[in-house]
Amino acid sequence: MTRSPDTTRATKAGRSPAPDGVRTPTTNVWHGADLLGTRGVPAERLRELLTLARARRESPAKSLAGRTVATVFFEDSTRTRSSFTIAAQRCGADVVDLSSKASSANKGESLADTARVIEAMGVAAIVVRTSRAGGAKMAADAVACPVINAGDGAHEHPTQALADALALDDAWNLAGSFDFGGKRIVIVGDLSHSRVARSNAASLTTLGAEVVFVGPPAMAPRSLGGALGVRVSHDLDAELAEADAVMALRIQLERGAGAMLASSRDYRSAYGVTQARADAMKPGALVMHPGPMNRGVEMDPAVADGPRSIVIRQVAAGVAVRVAALEAVIGSTAGNA
Ligand code: CP
């Protein structure tokens, strides 16, 4: 397959051949590949994963029976960690779960060494979350088995972006076309620290949408938009009327975003998805948030729980895309994959 240097890779050099009885999946362009990001991944590759996610959501398969998936989470997570576990179990795989607090990372072992150790135990794939941008690639470079990036610092979070794409396709009744041509998606908030924004900017534009980054200048610098090929605005109210979806992002206090804010009240006033702003959006336009959400700051509770919101659909879609991601990179052990 065609591979971007920092996103997915074809079968790794030195990778062990598949064990006897393991069938080649129909999605074999992903087989043996890492999923490290969405940037540079062609539309057909994104659609292939998303189509598999829809298919498995309708017809689950024990496609990874007999395989083991390791989830290595060196940063806190609710959605991604639990949905990878649920996805792996849904496919019939065993799961080994490792966190920094309960692993030898706490004694100074590097992520690369951790990945090598886990791989030596015979896992089929490693799912990595780390606060270090580029950390997932470091792990991937250390091992022969596929690595999936579950969020690395402010770099990429590809399976969140894929979940968002699946939720949008569902909400817009696109029936699995994943063709977002003519759609405009505003992503508002702390863009500078957001791996979700980076992965979504890549995947949504590849699937045909126009993406606009909106936030205060410190959080939405024009240089970031230039680097990612998206327009930047500092005026949310000016963008609402033409938006087909507004995705609010979390203010990442753990990455220093607090220093960029005068106050939460000022932030909400200028950039919060308030009820008044939701009312200013066009009929049928959606609101989204990848979570976790600071309710009442990034989005009003009534909006988050209101008719425009697909926040919970994003979470549900996360399981489906992680089923597809695991099956695609590992390769199915089922005969009908
Ligand atoms: N969206 C997301 O990555 O959430 P978690 O940190 O809970 O996994």
Residues whose N, C-alpha, C, O or C-beta is under 5 A from the ligand:
A	BS01	CP	D76 S77 T78 R79 T80 R81 P290 G291 P292
